[in-house]
Amino acid sequence: MAAPSLQEISTRLESSNSGDRMVALASLRNVPAEDAVPLIKKVLDDESLQIRSMAIFALGIKQTEECYPILVRILETDPDYGIRADAAGALGYLEDVRALEPLMRIFYEDTDWLVRFSAAVALGNLKDLRAREILIQALDSEEVVLHQAAIAALGEIKDIESVDKILRFAQSEDWLVRQRLAEALGHLPSPKSISALKYLEKDNHKHVAEAARISLKRLEEAGNQA
């Protein structure tokens, strides 16, 4: 079956049937970014939140010069917290360091935990050490999911100085927090990281123990190459 033409996709994106619009949006997967983005823009204000969410995600994948300002506008102005969270995530996919400031600002200012969670994950994707302070602050949040995101992001930005700050989560009651810690330590080579990973390797949750084993192997291989 032949792939639909750009004109066919464009027409379907204007259909009154949300299923048609969703299929049309999905069919942009193999379309070059320069051709896809103008079509994605047609449904950025769709009445269906699911379609809007798909469109925002697509802007993070189909990267053109237009994507960054559009996503920042959505992040900063959209009334729906789920859509703002989607925009934060898409900005992380762009890996554009200009997103550092708006993501940090939204982390401070937004009251919804899902938006702040997405912002923390995106800050990790940017791999910029300037996000360090805000991620350290997130470790003191009341929301456990923010602990997960911040620990993972500190590993992503390779902030070795944060090792002491995150080691307190080695005995967290939440196994996902312990798993994120085990994964993050694999990017933070230090004697304390190795010691903590050997402890986490004996964790009673298999995913935590497996993550610790993988991280120990990563650190060992990195040490052999140094």
GULOSE-880260 format. One record per residue (C-alpha): x, y, z. Coordinates in steps of 0.001 Angstrom, whole numbers, plus 500000, padded with zeros to 6 digits. Each point is the difference from the previous one (the first is absolute). Layout:
N
XYZ/...
END
This chain:
226
500000500000500000/501469503327498914/500721502609502635/497540502926499929/501154503154498231/500581503227501915/496782501363498481/498053496959501213/501454500347503480/499213503714500021/496385499309499012/499611497313502667/501375502355502659/496991502222499274/497492497144500328/497202500376502526/500787496445501131/502662499995502727/501027496469499035/500828501194496481/502059502876501395/501867497645502336/500841497563497197/501130502895497789/502267501314502745/501494496546500544/500636499661496260/502441502934500186/502485497682501709/502036499431496841/499513503477498530/503036502354500090/499847502622502746/499795502969497620/496847498535498432/498540498593503203/500143503042502293/497575502223497985/497491497129500122/500568499322503711/499243503681500692/496478499515498596/498987497927503037/501940501721502781/496725501566501189/497864496943499302/496895499453502153/501366496538500867/502647500089502740/501358496674498769/500616501431496526/501567503145501465/502264497817502116/501050497961496946/500674503189498032/502183501473502738/501962496755500292/500468500059496222/501538503488500190/502672498586502310/500855497340497426/499557501933496720/502460502745500733/500033503283498070/500748503584501051/496278500521500646/499675497283502624/501859501651502865/497980503266500212/496702498130499548/500776497589502820/501149502759502351/496778501919499353/497916496918500808/502081499263503092/499541503507501347/496404500757499046/497856496898499556/497287499635502661/500108496184499959/502682498529502272/500268496827497909/500725502018496886/502593502106501852/501646496771501171/500030498716496406/501668503218498847/502679499670502685/500689496442498893/500187500995496336/502492502761500838/502185497333501565/499875497996496764/501160503067498062/503180500066502127/500216503747499341/501896501710502844/497820503092499552/497292497972501757/502006499995503239/498627503311501246/496282499456499199/500149496473501432/501631501179503222/497517502854500282/497001497706499529/501421497609502582/500044502831502531/496679501570499049/497623497226498948/497842498568502780/499287496656498340/502305497112500832/499666498421496531/501286503153498303/502880500250502463/500773496302499516/500141500434496208/502161503102500382/502490498132502206/500209497104497534/500478502464497130/502770501804501879/501804496666500199/499577499541496245/501703503361499412/503089498658501824/500948503486501226/501675500345503403/498299503361500537/496874498062500960/501799498602503038/498639502316502714/496377499609499007/500320496206499844/501636499934503426/497052502019501336/497590497496498447/501495497321502248/498302501737502940/496586499979498340/497060498293501680/499199498125496775/501840496706499630/499731500156496193/502068503186500075/502697498126501918/500005497417497200/500266502643497277/502646502092501757/502244497041500814/499810498767496406/500700503478498645/503012500537502279/501408496803498523/499244501215496478/501854503282500537/502867498035501614/500112502147503130/502510498026502056/499784502558502806/496391498949500609/500925496441501014/499891500819503722/496594501642499531/498367497041498282/501501497184502067/497439500649502737/497440498367497712/501772496613500062/497495498874502634/496952501705498526/496756498083500478/499207500599496321/501785497402497869/499841502252496920/501975502646501890/502616497365500843/500057498860496373/500478503568498733/502818500390502544/501691496814498783/499719501194496389/501247503504500775/503043498777501928/501132498209496853/500665503449498500/501734501352503116/503359498268500448/501269500257503578/500954497615502827/496735500875501778/497997499133496892/501646496586499759/499423499315503688/496324500998499740/499511497894496883/501414496925501725/497426500607502736/497176500466497477/501116496857498160/498624498068502993/496654501829499885/496949497788500481/498361501464496880/501334498368496841/499812503156497867/502093501957502502/502574497207500304/500215499642496205/500418503768499521/502809499978502577/501768497136498225/499794501797496652/501326503232501515/502881498230501722/500956498422496669/499788503408498293/502276501613502587/502426497086499795/500214500250496200/500402503789500172/502807499555502521/501786497505497765/499848502426497067/501308502932502024/
END
